[in-house]
Structure formats: C-alpha cells, structure tokens
Amino acid sequence: GLTGAGIENMLDIVTKVQSERSKIIPRAKVRRTILTAVANHPPPIQGKRELKIYSAMQDGTNPPSFTFFVNHPDMIHFSYKRYMENSLRENFGFEGSPLRMRFRGRGRNTET
C-alpha cells in the first residue's frame, strides 16, 4: 500500500523547481554568457545574410523569460535556439522549468 515515503523528497523537488522558476540573473551575466556562446559557436550564415546577436536579457520569471536582440529574427533556427537555451541552463540552472525565449530585431518589432 501507500506509505507516504518519498513525499518529503517530492516537496523538496517542488520547492527547488519553484526557486529555479523565480531566479533572476543580472543582465551583464546573461549578456556575457550569450556572447561567449556565440563566439564559441557562431550562427550559420544563410547566403549573404549573417545573423548577429547583439545582446540578451532576462525580462521575466515564472517561467524565466529572455529577450535576444538580433539583426534578423527570422534567421533563428530551432537548433540554434536550443543551443542558446542549453547555454543558459549550463550557466544558470533553471532545472525543471521551461525557458521562454524571444528574438527581437533592433528598432523593429519583429519577434520569433
């Protein structure tokens, strides 16, 4: 039958995930992490167009949300988006929480 064993462990996990969802990362750290990731693995060039990622910032929690400022939001491939997400997770955790990521063009309201 049910013994209740493991309930405390489950509560610890729930508390940890809630703490991860609420985590706020300073803008400079997010920017440094993203620019380092881009330097280590630049986005692919499509024809004559080259995707540039200028900056990134966290702009929300529950779930953690990030906005990336780029020159061509339409050029973000899902695999590169996943690479950006993995870089954020490697550096800052966010275990158990989805990450919301938006890519915005500079000066334009283009988003993906």
N, CA, C and O of each residue as an XYZ file, in Angstrom:
448
protein
N       0.816     -1.192      0.000
C       0.000      0.000      0.000
C       0.859      1.253      0.000
O       2.085      1.203     -0.089
N       0.182      2.351      0.101
C       0.865      3.649      0.128
C       1.395      3.919      1.525
O       0.686      3.730      2.514
N       2.632      4.359      1.603
C       3.251      4.595      2.907
C       3.542      6.069      3.151
O       3.789      6.476      4.286
N       3.514      6.864      2.094
C       3.872      8.269      2.261
C       5.362      8.500      2.113
O       5.828      9.639      2.145
N       6.112      7.412      1.951
C       7.558      7.555      1.751
C       7.797      8.306      0.450
O       7.148      8.033     -0.559
N       8.702      9.226      0.475
C       9.024      9.975     -0.738
C       8.313     11.314     -0.828
O       8.659     12.134     -1.679
N       7.324     11.557      0.030
C       6.590     12.830     -0.010
C       7.531     13.997      0.294
O       7.494     15.022     -0.387
N       8.378     13.840      1.320
C       9.314     14.919      1.660
C      10.249     15.203      0.496
O      10.529     16.359      0.180
N      10.733     14.137     -0.141
C      11.610     14.286     -1.298
C      10.889     15.044     -2.412
O      11.470     15.926     -3.044
N       9.618     14.696     -2.653
C       8.848     15.366     -3.696
C       8.670     16.854     -3.361
O       8.772     17.707     -4.242
N       8.406     17.155     -2.097
C       8.250     18.555     -1.692
C       9.550     19.327     -1.885
O       9.532     20.495     -2.272
N      10.681     18.671     -1.614
C      11.984     19.309     -1.852
C      12.149     19.657     -3.326
O      12.627     20.738     -3.670
N      11.744     18.722     -4.201
C      11.867     18.946     -5.644
C      10.966     20.101     -6.082
O      11.390     20.963     -6.851
N       9.720     20.118     -5.593
C       8.777     21.190     -5.939
C       9.330     22.544     -5.496
O       9.260     23.523     -6.239
N       9.879     22.593     -4.282
C      10.463     23.834     -3.763
C      11.644     24.279     -4.618
O      11.791     25.465     -4.914
N      12.483     23.330     -5.012
C      13.660     23.633     -5.842
C      13.231     24.182     -7.211
O      13.783     25.177     -7.682
N      12.248     23.534     -7.845
C      11.781     23.980     -9.166
C      11.179     25.382     -9.057
O      11.421     26.227     -9.919
N      10.395     25.634     -8.003
C       9.801     26.964     -7.833
C      10.893     28.018     -7.671
O      10.788     29.119     -8.211
N      11.935     27.676     -6.927
C      13.055     28.594     -6.743
C      13.769     28.847     -8.078
O      14.174     29.975     -8.360
N      13.924     27.796     -8.901
C      14.567     27.943    -10.216
C      13.722     28.825    -11.140
O      14.265     29.633    -11.893
N      12.396     28.671    -11.082
C      11.492     29.452    -11.937
C      11.521     30.939    -11.575
O      11.255     31.796    -12.418
N      11.847     31.234    -10.318
C      11.817     32.618     -9.831
C      13.178     33.297     -9.903
O      13.301     34.484     -9.602
N      14.191     32.551    -10.299
C      15.567     33.053    -10.299
C      15.717     34.244    -11.250
O      15.187     34.231    -12.362
N      16.442     35.271    -10.803
C      16.718     36.447    -11.639
C      18.228     36.540    -11.843
O      18.998     36.557    -10.883
N      18.636     36.600    -13.110
C      20.057     36.665    -13.455
C      20.380     38.093    -13.894
O      19.669     38.647    -14.732
N      21.439     38.704    -13.346
C      21.810     40.068    -13.756
C      22.063     40.155    -15.265
O      22.625     39.243    -15.873
N      21.636     41.265    -15.844
C      21.732     41.466    -17.294
C      23.152     41.237    -17.825
O      23.330     40.612    -18.871
N      24.159     41.741    -17.107
C      25.552     41.605    -17.570
C      25.961     40.133    -17.661
O      26.684     39.747    -18.579
N      25.499     39.309    -16.710
C      25.848     37.881    -16.731
C      25.158     37.167    -17.887
O      25.762     36.318    -18.543
N      23.896     37.508    -18.140
C      23.170     36.899    -19.267
C      23.879     37.268    -20.563
O      24.139     36.410    -21.407
N      24.187     38.544    -20.710
C      24.832     39.044    -21.932
C      26.183     38.345    -22.160
O      26.477     37.890    -23.265
N      26.993     38.270    -21.102
C      28.313     37.634    -21.206
C      28.175     36.160    -21.605
O      28.914     35.672    -22.460
N      27.237     35.465    -20.987
C      27.017     34.046    -21.288
C      26.635     33.851    -22.749
O      27.168     32.970    -23.424
N      25.709     34.674    -23.235
C      25.232     34.537    -24.619
C      26.332     34.910    -25.606
O      26.542     34.203    -26.592
N      27.029     36.002    -25.356
C      28.081     36.418    -26.293
C      29.236     35.410    -26.320
O      29.855     35.209    -27.365
N      29.527     34.778    -25.184
C      30.548     33.724    -25.150
C      30.083     32.520    -25.964
O      30.859     31.941    -26.724
N      28.814     32.144    -25.803
C      28.258     31.011    -26.558
C      28.315     31.290    -28.056
O      28.644     30.403    -28.843
N      27.994     32.526    -28.451
C      28.028     32.908    -29.872
C      29.465     32.856    -30.397
O      29.702     32.395    -31.513
N      30.418     33.327    -29.595
C      31.828     33.305    -30.010
C      32.317     31.858    -30.181
O      33.080     31.562    -31.101
N      31.874     30.963    -29.292
C      32.286     29.558    -29.363
C      31.636     28.814    -30.522
O      32.215     27.875    -31.069
N      30.438     29.234    -30.890
C      29.687     28.541    -31.947
C      28.807     29.566    -32.668
O      27.623     29.700    -32.358
N      29.394     30.292    -33.637
C      28.639     31.346    -34.336
C      27.449     30.771    -35.103
O      27.494     29.629    -35.559
N      26.382     31.569    -35.245
C      25.233     31.099    -36.018
C      25.612     30.911    -37.483
O      26.501     31.596    -37.987
N      24.940     29.983    -38.170
C      25.264     29.748    -39.580
C      24.907     30.956    -40.449
O      23.965     31.691    -40.153
N      25.667     31.146    -41.513
C      25.398     32.221    -42.476
C      24.474     31.653    -43.546
O      24.698     30.555    -44.055
N      23.434     32.411    -43.881
C      22.499     31.979    -44.926
C      22.647     32.910    -46.116
O      22.195     34.055    -46.081
N      23.277     32.418    -47.162
C      23.515     33.257    -48.336
C      24.420     34.408    -47.960
O      25.511     34.199    -47.428
N      23.971     35.632    -48.236
C      24.760     36.819    -47.876
C      24.354     37.372    -46.517
O      24.977     38.303    -46.008
N      23.311     36.798    -45.935
C      22.812     37.302    -44.649
C      23.497     36.585    -43.493
O      23.629     35.362    -43.478
N      23.920     37.379    -42.538
C      24.592     36.828    -41.366
C      23.816     37.245    -40.124
O      23.574     38.432    -39.903
N      23.431     36.272    -39.321
C      22.722     36.558    -38.082
C      23.711     37.094    -37.055
O      24.764     36.500    -36.822
N      23.363     38.219    -36.447
C      24.181     38.771    -35.361
C      23.312     38.852    -34.110
O      22.170     39.310    -34.160
N      23.861     38.408    -33.005
C      23.186     38.533    -31.715
C      23.936     39.611    -30.950
O      25.100     39.437    -30.591
N      23.255     40.727    -30.706
C      23.903     41.886    -30.082
C      23.895     41.809    -28.563
O      24.865     42.193    -27.909
N      22.799     41.312    -28.006
C      22.670     41.318    -26.559
C      21.511     40.412    -26.166
O      20.750     39.950    -27.015
N      21.391     40.170    -24.879
C      20.275     39.387    -24.350
C      20.046     39.810    -22.914
O      20.964     40.260    -22.228
N      18.807     39.659    -22.469
C      18.484     39.998    -21.086
C      17.330     39.134    -20.603
O      16.508     38.667    -21.391
N      17.288     38.934    -19.302
C      16.141     38.253    -18.713
C      15.080     39.309    -18.476
O      15.363     40.363    -17.905
N      13.854     39.031    -18.913
C      12.805     40.031    -18.723
C      11.559     39.445    -18.072
O      10.467     40.000    -18.189
N      11.731     38.321    -17.389
C      10.585     37.769    -16.678
C      10.954     36.502    -15.924
O      11.999     35.896    -16.159
N      10.058     36.116    -15.003
C      10.216     34.874    -14.250
C       8.885     34.127    -14.290
O       7.861     34.679    -14.692
N       8.916     32.879    -13.871
C       7.708     32.041    -13.797
C       6.923     31.949    -15.086
O       5.771     32.385    -15.093
N       7.442     31.424    -16.169
C       8.767     30.838    -16.337
C       9.814     31.903    -16.651
O       9.465     33.007    -17.069
N      11.095     31.584    -16.453
C      12.155     32.527    -16.818
C      12.043     32.881    -18.306
O      11.930     32.000    -19.158
N      12.077     34.181    -18.600
C      11.919     34.661    -19.976
C      13.115     35.511    -20.362
O      13.620     36.304    -19.568
N      13.556     35.329    -21.599
C      14.729     36.044    -22.101
C      14.409     36.666    -23.448
O      13.716     36.070    -24.274
N      14.920     37.870    -23.661
C      14.817     38.517    -24.965
C      16.223     38.672    -25.516
O      17.134     39.139    -24.832
N      16.379     38.265    -26.778
C      17.642     38.378    -27.504
C      17.469     39.471    -28.545
O      16.462     39.504    -29.251
N      18.443     40.363    -28.644
C      18.395     41.437    -29.636
C      19.302     41.048    -30.795
O      20.510     40.887    -30.627
N      18.704     40.900    -31.973
C      19.402     40.368    -33.146
C      19.116     41.237    -34.367
O      18.221     42.081    -34.341
N      19.884     41.025    -35.435
C      19.637     41.795    -36.656
C      18.566     41.153    -37.545
O      17.841     41.871    -38.234
N      18.450     39.824    -37.545
C      17.472     39.132    -38.402
C      16.750     38.043    -37.600
O      17.161     36.884    -37.638
N      15.676     38.398    -36.873
C      14.973     37.402    -36.050
C      14.491     36.190    -36.855
O      14.395     35.086    -36.319
N      14.193     36.396    -38.123
C      13.693     35.301    -38.962
C      14.770     34.255    -39.259
O      14.457     33.171    -39.752
N      16.022     34.567    -38.967
C      17.113     33.632    -39.262
C      17.426     32.675    -38.104
O      18.302     31.819    -38.231
N      16.720     32.814    -36.983
C      16.994     31.935    -35.839
C      16.442     30.543    -36.130
O      15.231     30.361    -36.251
N      17.328     29.574    -36.241
C      16.936     28.185    -36.478
C      16.629     27.537    -35.129
O      17.240     27.886    -34.119
N      15.679     26.588    -35.110
C      15.309     25.964    -33.832
C      16.513     25.327    -33.137
O      16.582     25.316    -31.908
N      17.465     24.795    -33.916
C      18.624     24.148    -33.284
C      19.531     25.187    -32.614
O      20.147     24.902    -31.587
N      19.613     26.393    -33.195
C      20.430     27.441    -32.577
C      19.716     27.999    -31.344
O      20.357     28.353    -30.354
N      18.399     28.073    -31.412
C      17.602     28.497    -30.259
C      17.844     27.516    -29.098
O      18.003     27.927    -27.949
N      17.866     26.222    -29.419
C      18.122     25.198    -28.402
C      19.542     25.342    -27.840
O      19.753     25.168    -26.639
N      20.508     25.657    -28.698
C      21.885     25.885    -28.247
C      21.931     27.060    -27.253
O      22.625     26.985    -26.239
N      21.191     28.146    -27.545
C      21.139     29.298    -26.630
C      20.515     28.875    -25.294
O      21.003     29.245    -24.226
N      19.433     28.096    -25.370
C      18.775     27.621    -24.150
C      19.728     26.749    -23.332
O      19.818     26.904    -22.114
N      20.436     25.839    -23.992
C      21.386     24.971    -23.287
C      22.500     25.781    -22.634
O      22.942     25.444    -21.535
N      22.959     26.841    -23.290
C      23.999     27.707    -22.706
C      23.483     28.378    -21.442
O      24.197     28.454    -20.441
N      22.242     28.865    -21.482
C      21.653     29.491    -20.291
C      21.521     28.465    -19.162
O      21.846     28.761    -18.012
N      21.051     27.279    -19.486
C      20.874     26.241    -18.456
C      22.212     25.795    -17.865
O      22.322     25.599    -16.655
N      23.232     25.633    -18.719
C      24.562     25.236    -18.236
C      25.095     26.226    -17.214
O      25.700     25.839    -16.214
N      24.866     27.503    -17.472
C      25.418     28.547    -16.610
C      24.542     28.885    -15.414
O      25.059     29.246    -14.357
N      23.223     28.776    -15.562
C      22.336     29.289    -14.515
C      21.339     28.274    -13.958
O      20.605     28.594    -13.024
N      21.297     27.069    -14.506
C      20.399     26.052    -13.958
C      19.017     26.062    -14.590
O      18.834     25.617    -15.723
N      18.052     26.571    -13.846
C      16.637     26.568    -14.253
C      16.089     25.147    -14.379
O      15.219     24.887    -15.211
N      16.601     24.219    -13.546
C      16.146     22.833    -13.615
C      14.645     22.741    -13.385
O      14.094     23.367    -12.479
N      13.998     21.942    -14.231
C      12.569     21.676    -14.074
C      11.670     22.772    -14.605
O      10.447     22.655    -14.521
N      12.239     23.827    -15.146
C      11.430     24.948    -15.619
C      11.620     25.151    -17.115
O      12.740     25.057    -17.618
N      10.531     25.431    -17.832
C      10.711     25.809    -19.237
C      11.336     27.199    -19.308
O      11.204     27.983    -18.368
N      12.008     27.509    -20.398
C      12.532     28.859    -20.624
C      11.777     29.454    -21.807
O      11.565     28.784    -22.818
N      11.378     30.707    -21.677
C      10.739     31.411    -22.788
C      11.795     32.300    -23.422
O      12.464     33.067    -22.729
N      11.947     32.200    -24.739
C      12.974     32.991    -25.421
C      12.355     33.695    -26.616
O      11.683     33.077    -27.442
N      12.594     35.013    -26.693
C      12.132     35.822    -27.824
C      13.342     36.417    -28.506
O      14.325     36.773    -27.857
N      13.264     36.523    -29.819
C      14.343     37.123    -30.608
C      13.762     38.336    -31.309
O      12.867     38.211    -32.145
N      14.273     39.509    -30.969
C      13.731     40.758    -31.496
C      14.750     41.463    -32.365
O      15.942     41.504    -32.060
N      14.247     42.018    -33.459
C      15.089     42.840    -34.313
C      15.306     44.187    -33.654
O      14.461     44.652    -32.890
N      16.418     44.807    -33.940
C      16.700     46.126    -33.368
C      15.807     47.167    -34.023
O      15.777     47.290    -35.248
N      15.083     47.912    -33.204
C      14.274     49.003    -33.723
C      12.981     48.555    -34.377
O      12.070     49.359    -34.574
N      12.895     47.269    -34.718
C      11.656     46.765    -35.308
C      11.006     45.852    -34.287
O      11.659     45.346    -33.374
N       9.730     45.654    -34.454
C       9.026     44.778    -33.526
C       8.938     43.348    -34.023
O       7.976     42.638    -33.731
N       9.931     42.934    -34.764
C       9.927     41.569    -35.289
C      10.314     40.619    -34.175
O      11.331     40.817    -33.511
N       9.520     39.600    -33.968
C       9.820     38.621    -32.920
C       9.652     37.222    -33.460
O       8.885     36.988    -34.394
N      10.380     36.291    -32.862
C      10.136     34.873    -33.136
C      10.090     34.159    -31.808
O       9.896     32.944    -31.767
